[in-house]
Amino acid sequence: MSYQDAYHSYDDDGGYGPPRPRRRRHTGPPSGGTSVFVLGLLGLLFCGVLGCFAWLQGNEHLARSQAMRVRPDGLAVAGRIMGIISTLVLFFQIGAVVLILGAGGVSAM
């Protein structure tokens, strides 16, 4: 190998030229952030069970983002937070129903 071969790359024109810079592929956050946001919003407004799915999908989105070493999508983070809130509200509602039915069952005896 000659001096030129070690420090220069071979051009398309047949001559030697400076080495070409390597291009880094830009990878964005994984897809799915919008669906997490929609599930979180629907869970918060209409059906708390959907919030559980938003929470789970948001966790998966964050794990994929961390594996790819990119910043997670803002919609996915917001949907995950709405999913957490709607899940907590759902648990409080279930607890209130259980307490009301439990108190009603004791007074009926």
Sequence and secondary structure as in RCSB ss.txt:
>XXXX:A:sequence
MSYQDAYHSYDDDGGYGPPRPRRRRHTGPPSGGTSVFVLGLLGLLFCGVLGCFAWLQGNEHLARSQAMRVRPDGL
AVAGRIMGIISTLVLFFQIGAVVLILGAGGVSAM
>XXXX:A:secstr
  HHHHH EE TTSSEE             S HHHHHHHHHHHHHT HHHHHHHHHHHHHHHHHHHHHTS   HH
HHHHHHHHHHHHHHHHHHHHHHHHHHHHHHHHH 
